[in-house]
Amino acid sequence: MASEAQDGAVRIQLLGRFGVNISGDEIAADAWPGRRAAELVQLLALADGHRLTRNQVIEALWPHLEAEAGAANLRKAARGRAFAVTIRGEAKLLAGRLEEADADLATGAELHREIAAATGESFALQRRAEVALHRGLEAEAGALLDEALAVARESDVGFHLLDRIYGTRVAAAPAPESALAALEEAEGAVRGPVETCPGCRITLAVPAAIAAARAGDLERADHWERAAEFLATVVMRLPAWYAALDEVKGHRAHAGGDAEAACDHFRTAAAGFAASGQPLDAARCSALSSSS
């Protein structure tokens, strides 16, 4: 039996095994900065309005310590708060709640900056860029992506974000030609195990395959489609990535002149995104199916 606190597309399991799930993607246990960070998220999930004062947190987590020692421990747990606010913003982005998402992601970036957590700050900035793109604010999105890339380069584990940042740059390009140019830049910039990882690679592979197909570079499109299919079906194995793979196949079919197959793939992608709680992605694919 499980009890769950929900906020948009975030599901937090509190009874039995603790877990945080974002639109079907569960956060790995070893991704948490520490045990206290996870406990802080659990406290906030149960709190009224998901908010607690500093003293309430110290009393709940370290009742046996003096105030100064508890405050020191709280600073260590601050990473957990920054992480929680950021993933809440990501969930609201996926759920189409853009104004709320932007507020949470801006706060998440600031909280990570305050504790010198470059990876979290870069991730929040990249997700804010996606919010800006959905709002039609291309210049703001570009500035956020530039900042995210600069911050990621400062982090020892920033390579986890390079695929995501460059993938967003490719997706943000206003025309097929500029998207292909952005892809060529990404291919030159993100290479080898130092620059990428299998779990993150899909965030570049999907927009790369779509960009190449739309630009008519079918050989490159096929290369990235194969990468996206392997990553979606073998590495990630999550409903939203299966939907993304169908969107890729839809673009490839359209580029190859098979309008019927393209329509079928886009329709399947739209249904998959809708079932995953991602209405903006579902709406995009639905529109593509209608125009194919």
SULNORSUL-V686326 format. One record per helix or strand of 2 or more residues. SS is the DSSP state (h for helix, s for strand). FROM is the first residue (numbers start at 1). LEN is the number of residues. If there is no record, write none. Layout:
SS;FROM;LEN
SS;FROM;LEN
This chain:
s;4;4
s;10;4
s;19;4
s;25;2
h;29;3
h;35;12
h;48;3
h;54;8
h;67;28
h;98;17
h;118;17
h;138;17
h;159;14
h;176;14
h;198;18
h;218;19
h;239;17
h;259;17
h;279;13
